[in-house]
Amino acid sequence: MNKALDRGNAAQTNTDPRILHAKTLKSSYTDRSDFNNLITLYSKSNLLSYSVRVFHQIPSPNIVSWTSLISSHSNSHLSLRFFLSMLCHPTVSFLPNQRTFASLFKTCASLSYAFSFGLSLHSMSLKLSFNDKPFCGSALLNFYSKFRLPDNAKKVFDEMLDKEEVCYSAMIVCLAQNSRCVDSLSVFADMRRRDVVSTVHSVSGALRSAAELAAMEQCRIIHGHALVAGFDRNVVVGTALIDAYGKAGHVFDARRVFDENVSVLNVVAWNAMLSGYAQQGDKNSVLELFHLLETRGFSPDEYSFLAVLMAFSNVGLASESEKWIEKMRVHYGLEPGLEHYTCLIGAFGRAGRLVDAEKIAMEMPFEPDAAVWRALLSSSALHGAPDMALRMAHRLLEVNRYDDSAYVIAANVLSASGRWDEVADMRKMMKDRRVRKEGGRSWIEVKGEVHVFLAGDRNHYRAEEIYTKLEELIEECEKLGYVPIWNEMLHKVEEREKTRALWYHSEKLALAFGLVSGTPPGKALRIVKNLRICRDCHESFKYISRVVEREIIVRDVNRYHRILNGSCTCGDIW
């Protein structure tokens, strides 16, 4: 069985390394480099036992031999064991080189329990002056990225004297993967200023950051650079562009990139396009693209179905979601995962079928996680069900007692019902556990620069103009019939104070800045928020869209809201 498997693996390469091995053994002259190359060839053919056997046939292995052996096992703990054996070997009088370290850092990054070993390697590489070398440095950046320590990675990067494209790529991707989007784009800009050559990874990493920020202008700038660099037809960059434009709320541009590259795209790119439509709640486009995916000969995977279910969830289509869960299982042989059930629960909740939604959560073949209880909690809030909201909040707190959303959403629902004693209990519990509500942040991109706002923020250099514009908007909206929605306010305060607090929310400040900053007339105002948009902001934006005759696009933590002429594509369900 094992021999048959070995033959199958070897057949995947153009030349079976065992043939070359036999020729080497028969040759009257064999050089150590021949054996070193054989170790690498066996590794590429996934014949690792042979690579160890070849290594033991080398009379006097050198550092290249040891590095080849270590690299051939870079995805397992054996790599670390071989390294320790090398250091303890009585005949070894040499030290590891930067390629040895690069391979070892790769191993440590792939093993969750090897963090301490990686730190020791970093210390050793410092003593040997290898940490600032390109191969070693980029691998070290990746190591810290995998363990979610971007500040450590940035420190290593800043200490490197000779930064080449691989190092820049590693740093950009590291920051992007750890949600340090502005920093990632800053490093990308620095790379371009220094005329360092871009790579597929640096471009796709920068696009990932632009996607998370929903920074449309940055997407366009990087897209232009990808065209000049010749990456526009690369499947990785193409997929990143589709994802970035989709997350920036510009599905038309995402679809254009998709159509231009459809002949080279894989199912991952198709899923990115499906996800772009799903975030908009555009179920018709999702279904159309899903069927096109099938006619092109692709097999939908679990992420394809997740996009469909997300679209249904965003518009509250409960029965359709149930049918697609069954279709996934019966017709495609794919077992729905927890995320699929979470979408199903969300769809039932948004449709107002709260009892059925809770029943699914209790009977599904998975232990409900925080996302499930939060979906039920949000649905309870949407339909004004305080008893269920309180119950779901306690369920969520059993999973994570420090989840601020549990306290805040439950308190909002209770305050809307006038149950102030229970609101006080929730606030006391929150205070006793030292839980702080996550501050609302919103950002808007103007002329390629991202501006971030907090609630009541007066630190912006144009704060006076922003607040003046807000006062003007309030007056105009009130003329059209706008009435503030106060039922999510936690405090029993005076009407004037409530109105002032509502109008200084971060998303309103971002919107006002977009209006005073000279954005071209008719251009959509795009705002990203780290939390769910509140009901008053959502309602006021519908009036503002009429006042300024602009489309307002908001991406909150739940979905996209496209607001134009007083209505939103979410149908007031989110």
C-alpha positions as CSV (number, residue, x, y, z in Angstrom):
1,M,0.0,0.0,0.0
2,N,2.7,2.5,1.0
3,K,4.9,1.6,-2.0
4,A,1.9,2.1,-4.3
5,L,1.4,5.5,-2.7
6,D,5.0,6.4,-3.1
7,R,4.9,5.5,-6.8
8,G,1.8,7.7,-7.2
9,N,3.5,10.7,-5.5
10,A,6.6,10.3,-7.5
11,A,4.7,10.1,-10.7
12,Q,3.5,13.6,-10.1
13,T,7.0,15.0,-10.9
14,N,8.5,14.9,-14.4
15,T,11.4,12.7,-13.3
16,D,11.2,10.1,-10.5
17,P,14.0,11.0,-8.1
18,R,14.6,7.3,-7.4
19,I,15.8,6.9,-10.9
20,L,18.3,9.7,-10.4
21,H,19.2,8.2,-7.0
22,A,20.0,4.9,-8.7
23,K,22.2,6.6,-11.3
24,T,24.0,8.5,-8.6
25,L,24.8,5.3,-6.7
26,K,26.1,3.6,-9.8
27,S,28.2,6.6,-10.8
28,S,31.9,6.3,-10.2
29,Y,32.0,9.9,-9.1
30,T,29.4,11.3,-6.7
31,D,29.5,14.8,-5.3
32,R,27.9,15.8,-2.0
33,S,25.8,18.3,-3.9
34,D,24.2,15.4,-5.8
35,F,22.9,14.0,-2.5
36,N,21.8,17.4,-1.3
37,N,19.8,17.9,-4.6
38,L,18.3,14.4,-4.1
39,I,17.0,15.3,-0.7
40,T,15.2,18.3,-2.2
41,L,13.8,16.3,-5.1
42,Y,12.5,13.6,-2.7
43,S,10.8,16.3,-0.7
44,K,9.1,17.9,-3.7
45,S,7.9,14.4,-4.7
46,N,6.5,13.9,-1.1
47,L,8.8,10.9,-0.5
48,L,10.1,12.1,2.8
49,S,11.4,8.8,4.1
50,Y,13.7,8.6,1.1
51,S,15.1,12.1,1.8
52,V,16.1,10.9,5.3
53,R,17.7,7.8,3.8
54,V,19.7,9.8,1.4
55,F,20.9,12.2,4.1
56,H,22.3,9.2,6.1
57,Q,24.2,8.1,3.0
58,I,26.2,11.4,3.0
59,P,29.6,10.7,4.6
60,S,30.2,14.3,5.7
61,P,26.9,16.4,5.5
62,N,27.5,20.1,5.4
63,I,25.1,22.9,6.3
64,V,23.5,22.7,2.9
65,S,22.8,19.0,3.6
66,W,21.3,19.7,7.0
67,T,19.2,22.6,5.6
68,S,17.9,20.5,2.8
69,L,16.8,17.9,5.3
70,I,15.3,20.5,7.6
71,S,13.4,22.1,4.7
72,S,12.1,18.8,3.4
73,H,10.2,18.4,6.7
74,S,9.2,22.1,7.2
75,N,5.6,21.2,7.8
76,S,6.2,18.9,10.7
77,H,8.0,18.9,14.1
78,L,10.7,16.7,12.6
79,S,12.2,19.8,11.1
80,L,12.9,21.1,14.6
81,R,14.2,17.8,15.8
82,F,16.6,17.6,12.9
83,F,17.8,21.1,13.7
84,L,18.5,20.2,17.3
85,S,20.3,17.0,16.1
86,M,22.5,19.2,13.9
87,L,23.4,21.5,16.8
88,C,24.3,18.5,18.9
89,H,26.1,16.5,16.3
90,P,29.7,15.9,17.5
91,T,31.3,16.4,14.0
92,V,29.5,19.6,13.2
93,S,31.6,22.8,13.4
94,F,29.4,25.1,11.4
95,L,26.3,27.3,12.2
96,P,23.0,27.6,10.5
97,N,22.6,30.0,7.6
98,Q,19.7,32.3,6.8
99,R,18.0,29.7,4.7
100,T,18.1,27.3,7.6
101,F,16.4,29.9,9.8
102,A,13.9,30.7,7.1
103,S,12.8,27.1,6.9
104,L,12.6,26.8,10.7
105,F,10.5,29.9,11.1
106,K,8.2,28.5,8.5
107,T,7.8,25.3,10.6
108,C,7.2,27.3,13.8
109,A,4.5,29.3,12.0
110,S,2.7,26.1,11.0
111,L,2.8,24.6,14.5
112,S,0.6,26.2,17.1
113,Y,2.7,24.9,19.9
114,A,6.1,26.1,18.5
115,F,5.9,29.8,19.5
116,S,8.5,29.5,22.2
117,F,10.8,27.6,19.9
118,G,10.4,30.4,17.3
119,L,11.3,33.0,19.9
120,S,14.5,31.1,20.7
121,L,15.3,31.0,17.0
122,H,14.8,34.7,16.7
123,S,17.2,35.2,19.5
124,M,19.8,33.0,17.8
125,S,19.3,34.7,14.5
126,L,20.0,38.1,16.2
127,K,23.2,36.8,17.6
128,L,24.3,35.5,14.2
129,S,23.1,38.7,12.5
130,F,20.7,36.9,10.2
131,N,17.4,38.5,11.3
132,D,17.8,41.4,8.9
133,K,18.6,39.2,5.9
134,P,15.8,38.9,3.2
135,F,15.1,35.2,3.5
136,C,15.3,35.0,7.2
137,G,13.6,38.3,7.8
138,S,10.6,37.6,5.6
139,A,10.1,34.2,7.2
140,L,10.3,35.8,10.7
141,L,7.7,38.3,9.6
142,N,5.4,35.5,8.6
143,F,6.0,33.7,11.9
144,Y,4.9,36.7,13.9
145,S,1.9,37.3,11.6
146,K,0.7,33.7,12.1
147,F,0.8,34.2,15.9
148,R,-1.0,37.6,15.5
149,L,1.8,39.8,16.7
150,P,2.0,42.5,14.0
151,D,3.9,44.9,16.2
152,N,6.7,42.3,16.7
153,A,6.8,41.8,12.9
154,K,6.9,45.6,12.3
155,K,9.8,45.9,14.6
156,V,11.7,43.2,12.7
157,F,10.8,44.9,9.4
158,D,12.0,48.4,10.6
159,E,15.3,46.9,11.7
160,M,16.0,45.4,8.2
161,L,18.5,47.4,6.3
162,D,18.1,45.8,2.9
163,K,14.3,45.4,2.3
164,E,13.5,43.7,-1.0
165,E,10.1,42.8,-2.5
166,V,9.7,39.6,-0.5
167,C,10.1,41.5,2.8
168,Y,7.7,44.2,1.8
169,S,5.2,41.6,0.6
170,A,5.5,39.7,3.9
171,M,5.0,42.9,5.9
172,I,2.0,44.1,3.9
173,V,0.3,40.7,4.1
174,C,1.1,40.4,7.9
175,L,-0.6,43.8,8.6
176,A,-3.5,43.0,6.3
177,Q,-4.1,39.6,8.0
178,N,-4.1,41.3,11.4
179,S,-6.6,44.0,10.5
180,R,-3.9,46.8,10.5
181,C,-5.3,48.0,7.3
182,V,-4.1,51.6,7.3
183,D,-0.6,50.5,8.3
184,S,-0.6,47.9,5.5
185,L,-1.5,50.5,2.9
186,S,1.1,52.8,4.3
187,V,3.8,50.1,3.9
188,F,2.6,49.5,0.3
189,A,2.9,53.2,-0.4
190,D,6.4,53.3,1.0
191,M,7.3,50.3,-1.2
192,R,6.1,52.1,-4.3
193,R,8.0,55.3,-3.3
194,R,11.2,53.4,-3.0
195,D,10.7,51.8,-6.4
196,V,10.7,48.3,-4.9
197,V,9.2,45.8,-7.4
198,S,5.6,44.7,-6.5
199,T,4.7,41.1,-6.2
200,V,1.3,39.3,-6.5
201,H,1.3,39.0,-2.7
202,S,2.0,42.7,-2.0
203,V,-0.7,43.8,-4.4
204,S,-3.3,41.2,-3.1
205,G,-2.4,42.1,0.5
206,A,-2.9,45.8,-0.1
207,L,-6.2,45.0,-1.8
208,R,-7.3,43.0,1.2
209,S,-6.6,46.0,3.4
210,A,-8.5,48.3,1.1
211,A,-11.4,45.8,1.1
212,E,-11.6,45.8,4.9
213,L,-11.6,49.6,5.0
214,A,-14.1,49.7,2.0
215,A,-11.7,52.3,0.6
216,M,-12.9,52.6,-3.0
217,E,-10.3,55.1,-4.1
218,Q,-7.5,52.9,-2.8
219,C,-9.0,50.0,-4.7
220,R,-8.9,52.0,-7.9
221,I,-5.3,53.2,-7.3
222,I,-4.1,49.6,-6.6
223,H,-6.1,48.3,-9.5
224,G,-4.3,50.8,-11.8
225,H,-0.9,49.7,-10.4
226,A,-1.8,46.0,-11.0
227,L,-2.6,46.8,-14.6
228,V,0.8,48.6,-15.1
229,A,2.6,45.8,-13.3
230,G,1.0,43.1,-15.5
231,F,-0.9,41.4,-12.6
232,D,-4.4,42.2,-13.9
233,R,-4.8,38.7,-15.3
234,N,-3.4,36.9,-12.3
235,V,-6.0,34.8,-10.5
236,V,-4.9,35.8,-7.0
237,V,-4.9,39.5,-7.8
238,G,-8.1,39.2,-9.8
239,T,-9.8,37.5,-6.9
240,A,-8.5,40.1,-4.5
241,L,-9.9,42.9,-6.8
242,I,-13.3,41.3,-6.9
243,D,-13.3,40.9,-3.1
244,A,-12.1,44.5,-2.6
245,Y,-14.6,46.1,-4.9
246,G,-17.4,43.9,-3.5
247,K,-16.6,44.9,0.1
248,A,-16.3,48.5,-1.0
249,G,-20.0,48.2,-2.1
250,H,-19.2,48.7,-5.8
251,V,-20.4,45.4,-7.2
252,F,-20.5,46.8,-10.7
253,D,-16.7,47.2,-10.7
254,A,-16.3,43.8,-9.1
255,R,-18.4,42.2,-11.8
256,R,-16.5,44.0,-14.5
257,V,-13.2,42.6,-13.2
258,F,-14.9,39.2,-12.9
259,D,-16.1,39.2,-16.5
260,E,-12.8,40.3,-17.8
261,N,-11.0,37.5,-16.1
262,V,-13.6,34.8,-16.0
263,S,-11.6,32.4,-18.2
264,V,-8.8,32.1,-15.7
265,L,-10.8,32.4,-12.4
266,N,-11.3,29.5,-10.0
267,V,-14.2,28.7,-7.7
268,V,-12.6,31.0,-5.0
269,A,-13.1,34.0,-7.3
270,W,-16.6,33.0,-8.1
271,N,-17.4,32.8,-4.4
272,A,-15.9,36.3,-3.9
273,M,-18.3,37.6,-6.5
274,L,-21.2,35.7,-5.0
275,S,-20.3,37.2,-1.6
276,G,-20.2,40.7,-3.0
277,Y,-23.8,40.4,-4.2
278,A,-24.8,38.6,-0.9
279,Q,-23.6,41.5,1.3
280,Q,-25.9,43.8,-0.7
281,G,-28.8,41.4,-0.1
282,D,-29.1,41.0,-3.9
283,K,-30.5,37.5,-3.9
284,N,-31.4,37.6,-7.6
285,S,-27.8,38.3,-8.7
286,V,-26.5,35.6,-6.3
287,L,-28.9,33.0,-7.7
288,E,-28.1,34.0,-11.3
289,L,-24.4,33.7,-10.7
290,F,-24.7,30.5,-8.8
291,H,-26.5,28.8,-11.8
292,L,-23.9,30.3,-14.2
293,L,-21.1,28.8,-12.0
294,E,-22.8,25.3,-12.5
295,T,-23.2,25.7,-16.2
296,R,-19.4,26.6,-16.5
297,G,-18.6,23.2,-15.0
298,F,-17.6,24.3,-11.5
299,S,-18.8,22.4,-8.5
300,P,-20.2,24.8,-5.8
301,D,-18.6,24.3,-2.5
302,E,-19.6,25.2,1.1
303,Y,-18.6,28.9,0.5
304,S,-20.8,29.1,-2.6
305,F,-23.8,28.0,-0.5
306,L,-22.8,30.3,2.3
307,A,-23.1,33.3,0.0
308,V,-26.6,32.2,-1.1
309,L,-27.7,31.7,2.5
310,M,-26.1,35.1,3.5
311,A,-28.2,36.8,0.8
312,F,-31.4,35.1,2.0
313,S,-30.5,35.9,5.6
314,N,-30.0,39.6,4.8
315,V,-33.5,39.8,3.3
316,G,-35.2,37.5,5.8
317,L,-36.2,34.7,3.4
318,A,-36.7,31.8,5.8
319,S,-38.4,29.2,3.7
320,E,-35.9,29.6,0.8
321,S,-33.0,29.3,3.2
322,E,-34.4,26.1,4.5
323,K,-34.8,24.7,1.0
324,W,-31.2,25.6,0.1
325,I,-29.9,23.9,3.2
326,E,-31.7,20.7,2.1
327,K,-30.4,21.2,-1.5
328,M,-26.9,21.5,-0.3
329,R,-27.1,18.3,1.7
330,V,-29.2,16.1,-0.7
331,H,-28.1,17.3,-4.2
332,Y,-24.5,18.2,-3.6
333,G,-23.5,15.9,-0.8
334,L,-22.2,18.9,1.3
335,E,-22.9,18.9,5.0
336,P,-24.0,22.3,6.2
337,G,-21.6,23.8,8.8
338,L,-22.2,26.1,11.8
339,E,-22.0,29.2,9.6
340,H,-24.7,27.9,7.3
341,Y,-27.0,27.3,10.2
342,T,-26.3,30.7,11.6
343,C,-27.5,32.2,8.3
344,L,-30.6,30.1,8.5
345,I,-31.3,31.2,12.0
346,G,-30.7,34.8,11.0
347,A,-33.2,34.5,8.1
348,F,-35.9,33.0,10.4
349,G,-35.2,35.7,13.0
350,R,-35.4,38.6,10.5
351,A,-38.7,37.1,9.1
352,G,-40.1,37.4,12.6
353,R,-40.2,33.6,13.2
354,L,-38.4,33.9,16.5
355,V,-39.6,30.7,18.1
356,D,-38.6,28.7,15.0
357,A,-35.2,30.4,14.9
358,E,-34.5,29.5,18.5
359,K,-35.7,25.9,17.9
360,I,-33.2,25.5,15.0
361,A,-30.4,26.8,17.3
362,M,-31.3,24.2,19.9
363,E,-31.7,21.3,17.5
364,M,-28.9,21.8,15.0
365,P,-26.0,19.3,15.1
366,F,-23.6,22.0,16.5
367,E,-23.2,23.6,19.8
368,P,-24.4,27.2,19.4
369,D,-21.6,29.7,19.5
370,A,-21.6,33.5,20.2
371,A,-22.6,34.3,16.6
372,V,-25.7,32.2,16.9
373,W,-26.9,33.8,20.1
374,R,-26.0,37.2,18.8
375,A,-28.1,36.6,15.7
376,L,-31.1,35.6,17.9
377,L,-30.5,38.6,20.2
378,S,-30.4,41.0,17.2
379,S,-33.6,39.4,15.8
380,S,-35.3,39.9,19.2
381,A,-34.3,43.5,19.1
382,L,-35.5,44.0,15.6
383,H,-39.0,42.7,16.5
384,G,-39.1,44.3,19.9
385,A,-39.2,41.1,22.0
386,P,-37.6,42.1,25.3
387,D,-38.2,38.8,27.1
388,M,-36.4,36.8,24.4
389,A,-33.7,39.4,24.1
390,L,-33.0,39.1,27.7
391,R,-32.8,35.3,27.5
392,M,-30.6,35.4,24.4
393,A,-28.3,38.0,26.1
394,H,-27.8,35.6,29.0
395,R,-27.1,32.8,26.6
396,L,-24.5,34.9,24.9
397,L,-22.9,35.9,28.2
398,E,-22.5,32.2,29.1
399,V,-20.2,31.9,26.1
400,N,-18.4,35.2,26.7
401,R,-19.3,37.3,29.8
402,Y,-17.3,40.2,28.4
403,D,-19.3,40.5,25.1
404,D,-20.4,44.1,25.2
405,S,-23.0,43.6,22.5
406,A,-25.0,41.3,24.8
407,Y,-25.4,44.1,27.5
408,V,-26.0,46.9,25.0
409,I,-28.5,45.3,22.7
410,A,-30.5,43.9,25.6
411,A,-30.5,47.2,27.4
412,N,-31.6,49.0,24.2
413,V,-34.6,46.6,23.8
414,L,-35.5,46.9,27.5
415,S,-35.3,50.7,27.4
416,A,-37.5,50.8,24.3
417,S,-40.1,48.8,26.4
418,G,-39.7,51.2,29.4
419,R,-38.3,48.5,31.6
420,W,-35.9,50.8,33.3
421,D,-35.2,48.7,36.4
422,E,-33.9,45.9,34.2
423,V,-31.9,48.4,32.1
424,A,-30.3,49.4,35.4
425,D,-29.6,45.8,36.2
426,M,-27.8,45.2,32.9
427,R,-25.8,48.4,33.3
428,K,-24.8,47.3,36.9
429,M,-23.8,43.9,35.7
430,M,-21.7,45.5,32.9
431,K,-20.0,47.8,35.5
432,D,-19.4,45.0,38.0
433,R,-17.7,43.0,35.3
434,R,-15.7,46.0,34.0
435,V,-17.1,45.6,30.5
436,R,-17.0,48.7,28.3
437,K,-19.1,49.3,25.3
438,E,-17.0,49.3,22.1
439,G,-16.8,52.8,20.9
440,G,-18.6,53.6,17.6
441,R,-16.1,54.4,14.8
442,S,-16.9,55.4,11.3
443,W,-14.6,56.3,8.4
444,I,-15.0,57.8,5.0
445,E,-12.5,58.0,2.2
446,V,-12.1,61.4,0.5
447,K,-9.6,61.9,-2.3
448,G,-7.7,58.7,-1.4
449,E,-7.4,59.6,2.3
450,V,-9.3,57.8,5.0
451,H,-10.8,60.0,7.8
452,V,-11.9,58.3,11.0
453,F,-14.5,59.7,13.4
454,L,-15.7,58.8,16.9
455,A,-19.0,59.7,18.5
456,G,-19.0,63.4,19.5
457,D,-15.6,63.8,17.9
458,R,-14.2,67.3,17.8
459,N,-10.6,66.5,17.0
460,H,-10.9,66.7,13.2
461,Y,-9.3,69.8,11.7
462,R,-12.6,70.7,10.1
463,A,-14.8,70.0,13.1
464,E,-16.5,73.4,13.1
465,E,-17.6,73.1,9.5
466,I,-18.8,69.5,10.2
467,Y,-21.0,70.5,13.1
468,T,-22.4,73.5,11.3
469,K,-23.3,71.2,8.4
470,L,-25.0,68.8,10.8
471,E,-27.2,71.7,12.2
472,E,-28.2,72.6,8.6
473,L,-29.1,69.0,7.9
474,I,-31.2,68.6,11.0
475,E,-33.3,71.7,10.0
476,E,-33.8,70.4,6.5
477,C,-34.7,66.9,7.6
478,E,-37.2,68.2,10.1
479,K,-39.0,70.1,7.4
480,L,-39.4,66.8,5.5
481,G,-41.0,65.2,8.6
482,Y,-38.0,63.6,10.3
483,V,-38.6,62.7,13.9
484,P,-35.6,61.4,16.1
485,I,-35.8,57.7,17.1
486,W,-34.9,57.6,20.8
487,N,-35.9,54.1,21.8
488,E,-32.3,52.9,21.7
489,M,-31.1,55.5,24.2
490,L,-30.1,53.9,27.5
491,H,-30.7,56.9,29.7
492,K,-33.8,58.8,30.7
493,V,-32.6,62.2,29.7
494,E,-34.1,65.4,28.4
495,E,-35.4,65.5,24.8
496,R,-32.8,68.2,23.8
497,E,-29.9,66.1,25.2
498,K,-31.2,63.0,23.4
499,T,-31.4,64.8,20.1
500,R,-27.9,66.2,20.5
501,A,-26.4,62.8,21.4
502,L,-28.1,61.1,18.4
503,W,-26.8,63.7,16.0
504,Y,-23.2,63.4,17.1
505,H,-23.0,59.7,16.2
506,S,-19.8,58.9,14.3
507,E,-21.5,58.0,11.0
508,K,-23.3,61.3,10.9
509,L,-20.0,63.2,11.5
510,A,-18.4,61.2,8.7
511,L,-21.3,62.0,6.4
512,A,-21.2,65.7,7.2
513,F,-17.4,65.7,6.5
514,G,-18.1,64.0,3.1
515,L,-20.5,66.8,2.2
516,V,-18.2,69.7,3.3
517,S,-15.0,68.2,1.8
518,G,-15.9,69.0,-1.8
519,T,-16.8,65.6,-3.1
520,P,-18.2,65.9,-6.6
521,P,-21.9,66.5,-6.8
522,G,-23.8,63.3,-7.4
523,K,-21.0,61.1,-6.2
524,A,-22.1,58.5,-3.6
525,L,-21.0,59.0,-0.1
526,R,-19.5,55.8,1.3
527,I,-19.2,55.3,5.0
528,V,-17.9,52.3,7.0
529,K,-18.9,51.6,10.6
530,N,-17.4,49.2,13.1
531,L,-20.8,48.5,14.7
532,R,-24.4,48.1,13.6
533,I,-25.8,51.4,12.4
534,C,-28.4,52.7,14.8
535,R,-32.0,53.1,13.9
536,D,-31.9,56.9,14.1
537,C,-28.9,57.2,11.9
538,H,-30.5,54.9,9.4
539,E,-33.7,56.8,9.4
540,S,-32.0,60.2,9.2
541,F,-29.8,59.1,6.3
542,K,-33.0,58.3,4.4
543,Y,-34.1,62.0,4.8
544,I,-30.6,63.3,4.1
545,S,-30.4,61.4,0.9
546,R,-33.5,63.4,-0.2
547,V,-32.0,66.7,1.1
548,V,-28.7,66.4,-0.7
549,E,-29.9,64.3,-3.6
550,R,-27.1,61.8,-3.1
551,E,-26.8,58.1,-2.7
552,I,-25.5,57.2,0.7
553,I,-23.8,53.8,1.1
554,V,-23.1,52.5,4.6
555,R,-21.3,49.2,5.4
556,D,-21.9,48.3,9.0
557,V,-21.0,45.2,10.9
558,N,-24.0,43.3,9.5
559,R,-24.4,44.3,5.9
560,Y,-24.5,47.1,3.2
561,H,-27.1,49.8,3.2
562,R,-27.7,51.6,-0.1
563,I,-29.8,54.7,0.6
564,L,-31.3,56.8,-2.1
565,N,-34.4,59.0,-2.4
566,G,-35.5,58.2,1.1
567,S,-35.4,54.4,0.9
568,C,-32.8,51.7,1.7
569,T,-32.1,48.4,-0.1
570,C,-32.1,46.6,3.3
571,G,-35.9,47.2,3.6
572,D,-35.3,48.4,7.2
573,I,-34.2,44.9,8.2
574,W,-30.7,44.4,9.5
